[in-house]
Amino acid sequence: MSSRRSTILETAHDLITQEREETYGAPADNFGMIAKYWATYLSKDITANDVCSMMELLKIARRKSNPNYADNYIDAVGYAALAYEVCDHD
């Protein structure tokens, strides 16, 4: 695997399995809470999986503005993995 690919995947893995969970708690709980806030604000149902997808889209939009900023790729990969994890909790 290319070094750049490995770096993106390994960094995303480390962030979502260590630092972010220690900081924000279990993904299903954290994204569930965000979904409740967004649902209230938007007056429509939002799931934890929707939150992950919307955050991926945010990172895609940012990537379009700055395609060389690695953080946008790292976070998008992380949100995709977390979406798969929390989809059972919706």
N, C-alpha and C positions, 0 to 999 in steps of 0.2 A: 504494500500500500504506500502511496506517496507520502512523503513527510508532512506536507501541508494538510492532507486529508486526515492523517493520524493525529496531528496536533489539534485540529478542530474537534474531532470525535473524542479524543482523550480529555481535552479541556472541558467539553460539554459534560462528559461522564463525571468528571471530578466535581464540577459545580452542582449538578443535580442530585448526586448521591451523597455529597458531603456538605459543603459550605451552605448551599441554598436551603437544604432541609434543616440544617442546624439553625439557620437564621429565621426561616419562615414556617417551619413545621412540616407535617406530612402534606404532600402535594394535593391529595384529595380534599383535605380540610382547607388548605389555603386557597386553592382554586374554587372550591365550593363557596367559601366566604366571598371571594371576588365576584363570583357569579351572582350571589344574592344582591350585592351592592349594584352591580351593573343592571340586573333585572329590575330592581327598584327604580333606578335612574331612567332606564329605557321603557319602563312599564311593559315588559315582556319577559317571557321565560328565557333564562340563560343557564347553561349547564357548565360544570367544571371543564368538560371537554371543549365547549365553545370558547371558554376563556383561553385555553391553550391554543386553539386554532386562531383566535383573534390576535394573540400575541405573536404567533408565527407570521401572520399577515403584517403586523407592525414591523417586524424585523425584515420582511421582504421589501416593504416600502422604504425602510431606511437603507437597505442594501442597494436599492435602485439609486438613491442619492449618493451613496458612498460605497461602491462595490469592492473597495480594497480594505475595508474595516472588518477585521476578522470577528469581532464581537457579534456582529449581526448574524454571521453564519453559526457561530458557537451557540448563541441563544436560540436560534431557529431550530437547530438540531435538538437542543435540550427540550424545547417546548413540544416538539413532535414526539419525543420519547415519553414525556410526561403525559401527553394526550392519550397515548396508548395505555399508560398505567391507570389513569383516572377514568377511562371510558367505562369500566365496570362499576364505577361508583355513581354514575348518572341515573 
